[in-house]
Amino acid sequence: MIDNGLLVQMLLGALLGLSVYLPLAAGQLSLATPAFYAVGGTLAALLSTRWSALGATADGGFPVPSLLLEMALGGLLAGLLALLVGRLVLRLQGIYLAIATIALVEIVRVAILNLPFTGGAVGIFAIPQPFATAAGYLLPALALLAVAGWLCQRLERMPLGRAMAAIRDDELAARCMGIDTTQVKLSAFVLSAVLAGSTGALAAHFLNTWNARQGSFDASITTLAFVILGGSRTWLGPVVGGLLLTALPELLRPVGDVRLVLFGLVILLGPVLAPQGLITPALLERLGGWGLRSAADRKTEGAQP
């Protein structure tokens, strides 16, 4: 049975899957999403517990406008970090970029772990709650996912999105066509960070506690699995992958410890049985598209006589 708490976790997983998808849409294998997620969550935890101006009450309540402000600030801080770091790491490609972004995840994790005001290994507890039950978090999580999905869909029709697709297909050819590949990749990286930072701010309140373990190497692999299983050729793929892989461990809980084996088998066999992921442009075409076909497909159709 899927309760409201699990539904919120599934939506958060879908958001993190989209965060991984954005750099991949520009041909960049970035695993930095948990770092930006941790930055946004840590900022929200600190502001809500130590800055009384946001309106936290003595009984643990918290104004919804203050939550939205924290989500905006979390996304902004994560975006600024991505802007600074991206100019360096995005010079790398392939596995070297993946290693560099994993290093960023570890740097952020260790920094949060050792800063004197983040609670160390214990973390920050008693984060005030803007909603009385988990069901209250469904609306902001759904709204953020809807906005992120709409932006990803719009991106396919915009010059930035077409440039990202060109870089993903052939970066050298894109550069020869006059595309500023460095700026395009940096834009995708920053957008990914903003989404992850905003998601982290929302997750901090939902979880009621926050520590350095929220942004770890394990989280990097998990979020990458969302995209691999769901598919990386359309934004719906990471959403579906995030929803399924977040729910699966909880749905398999009745079988005990065997659930971990079954979960591992799903991750292992998924790419074997569906190399392009569960959601592909071809599948959307067979389903009628729903207006969600990739920009590349529409361009190909427009070029046909």
N, C-alpha and C positions, 0 to 999 in steps of 0.2 A: 504494500500500500504506500503510495507516494503522499506524504504529508506536506504541509506548507513549508516547513523548514527545508526539506529536501528539494522542493521546487525552487526555493531561493538559491540553494547551492547549485542547482543545475543551471539557472540563469547566470550566476556568477561564472560558472565554468564556460558557458557559451561566450560570455564577454571576453574572457581570457583567451579563448580560442580565436576570436576575431582579432585580438591584439597580436597574436602570433601570425595570423594570416596577412596582415597589412604589409610587413616587410617581405614576406614570401611573394606577395603579388608583384613586388619589384625585384624578384629574384634574389633576395637576401635571406639567408638562413640565420635569423637572430633568435637567440634563446634568452633574451634579456627581459622578457615580460615579467617574471617573478620579482626582479629587482625594482621595476617601476611600480608594481603592485604593492610591494613592501613599503616603498617610499610614500605612496598615497595613504596606505593604512596607518603607518606610523605617524604621519602628520595629523590625520584625523583623530587618532587616539590621544596624541599630545594636546591638541587644541581643545578637544571636548572634555578632557579631564583636568586641564591646568589653566584654561583661559575662561574665566567666569563670564566674560562679556558675551559668549555664545549662548548663554541662557540655560545651562544645565541646572536642573532642580535638585533639591535635597533628596527626593525620593527616587532619583535615577532617571527622571524624564529628560527629554531633549527636544528643542523646537525643530520641526521639519525644515524651515528655511535655513537654519544653521547647518543641518546635514547637507543640504544642497550647496551651501557655501563651501563646506569642507570638501565636497566632491569636486567642485570647480578648482579649489586651491590645490587639492591633491593632484588633479590632472595637470595643472599649470606647473607645479614643482617638478613632476615627473617629466613633463615636456621640456623644461629648461635643462634638466639633467641629460635628457636624450640629445638635446641640441649641442651641449658641450661635449659629450662623449662621442656622439655620432660622427663628428668631423674627424675624429681619430680612427675609430674602429671600422667605419664604413669604407676605408681605403682597402680593407681586407675583403676576401671573397671566400665563399664555400666554407670548408671545415675550419679555416683560419678565423673567419668571422664568428663562427659558432663558438670556438674556443675563447675568443676575446669577450664575447657576450656572457659566456659562462663565468669568466673571470670577474666581469662586472657584477653578476649576481652574488658571487662570493664576497666581493669587496663590500657591497651594500649590506649583506648579511652580517659580516664581521663588524662593520661600523655600527649597525644597530645594536649588535650584541654587546659592544664595549662602550658605547656612549653612556655617560653617567645619568642622563635624564630619560633613558628609554627602558629602564628596569632590568637591564642585563638579560640573563637567561630566563628570568621569571617573566619579564615583559610588563605590559600595562594591563591592569585589570579594572573591572567595574566601569567600563566605558558606557556612558549614559545611553539610554535607548529612546529613540524618537517614536517607536511604536510599541504598543503593549504586547503584541504577539508577532510571531514570524510572518503571519499573513500580511502585516502592514508593509513588509519589505518587498512584497511582490510587485507593487505598483512602481516604485522607483527603479527596481531592477528591470522590469519589463519596459519601462519608459527609456531607460538608458540603452537597452538592447535594441529597441525599436529605432532610436535615433542613430545608433551605430550602424545597424543594418541599412537604414535609409541612406546614410552617408556613403556606405560602401557601394550601394547600388548606384547612387548618383555619380560616384567617383568613376565608374566604368564609362560614363558618357562625357566626362570632363577631360581636358587636355592632360591633367596630371595623371589620371587613371590610364589613359591611352599610352602615356610615356612610361608608366610603370609596367604595363603589359609588354611594351616594346623591349624594355630592359630585361624583363624576365625571359623573353624569347631569345634575344641576342643582344647583349650589352654593347659589343663592339659595333654592330650595325646601327644600334640606336645612337651611339656617340657619333658615328659618321653622318647620321642624318641631322646632326645639330642639337640633339637633346642633351641638356646639362644633366648627365647621369648622376653626378655627385649630389646635386641639389634635389633631384627627384627621390633618390634613395634616402636622403636625410629627411625629406618631408614625410615619407612613409614611416620612417623610424620614429619621428616625433609624434605622428598621429597614433602609432601603436602605444607609445609611452603615455600619452594623454588618456587614452582609453583605459589602460591598465591602472594608472594612478587614480582615476575616478572610481574604478571598480574596487580598488583597495580601500578607499575611504568608506564606501558603502559596506564592504565586508567587515571592516573593523567594528562598526556598530552592531552589525548582525551577529558577529561571533562573540561580542562582549569582552573580548580579550585579544591582545595582539603582542606578538613577540617575533624574534628574528627567524624562527622556523617557518614563518609564513612565506618567506621568499628564499627558497633553497634550491639546490641543484635538482632535487627530486621533483620540485614543482616545474622546473624547466622541461624535464622529460615528459611529465604528465601533460602539460599544455601543448607540447609538440605532438603528443599522441592524439590530442583532440583533432588537430589538423590532418594528420596522416590518416586516421580512420575516417573522418568526415569527408575529406577531399580538399585540395588546395586550389582548385581551378575556379571556384565560385565561393562567395562569402557565406552561402548557406551551409557549405560543408563543415567548416569549423563550428558553426552553431549547433548542427546536429551532432557532431562528434563530442562537443563539450557537454551537451545535454545527456547523451547516452553514457559516456564514460564516467560522468559524475554520478549518475543514478545507479549504474550497474553494481558497484560494491555494496550499496545499501540494499538493493533488490535481492542480491545474492546472500545477504546476511543470514537468512534461515538455514543455509547449508553449512554454516560454521566456517572453520578455517579453510575448507575446500574452496571458498569463494575467492580467495587470493589466487589460487591456481587457475580457476576459471577466468578470472579477470585477466591474468597474464596470457592465457590462451587466446582471449579475444584480441588483445593487443598484438599478439604474435601472428595469428591467422588472418586478422583483418587486412593487412597490406598484401598478404598472399592471395586471398580470395578476391579482394577488390583493390588492385594496385593503384588506381586513381582515386580511391576513396569511395564512400557510399554515395555521395552527391557529386555528379559530374555534369558538365554542360550537355552531354549527350542524353543523360537521363532527364534533365529538365526539358530538353527538346521533345523527347517522347511523351512527356507529361503535358505538353502544350506550352512549355516555357513559363507561363504565369508572369511574363514580362521580366524574367530573371536570367535570361540567357546572357552569356558573357559578351563583352564588347567585341571580342575577336570574332565571335560567331556572327553578330549583326553586321560587322564590317565585311565579312566574307560574303554574306547574303547580298549586301548592297553592291558588291563588285560584280555579282553574276548578271549576265545580260537577261 
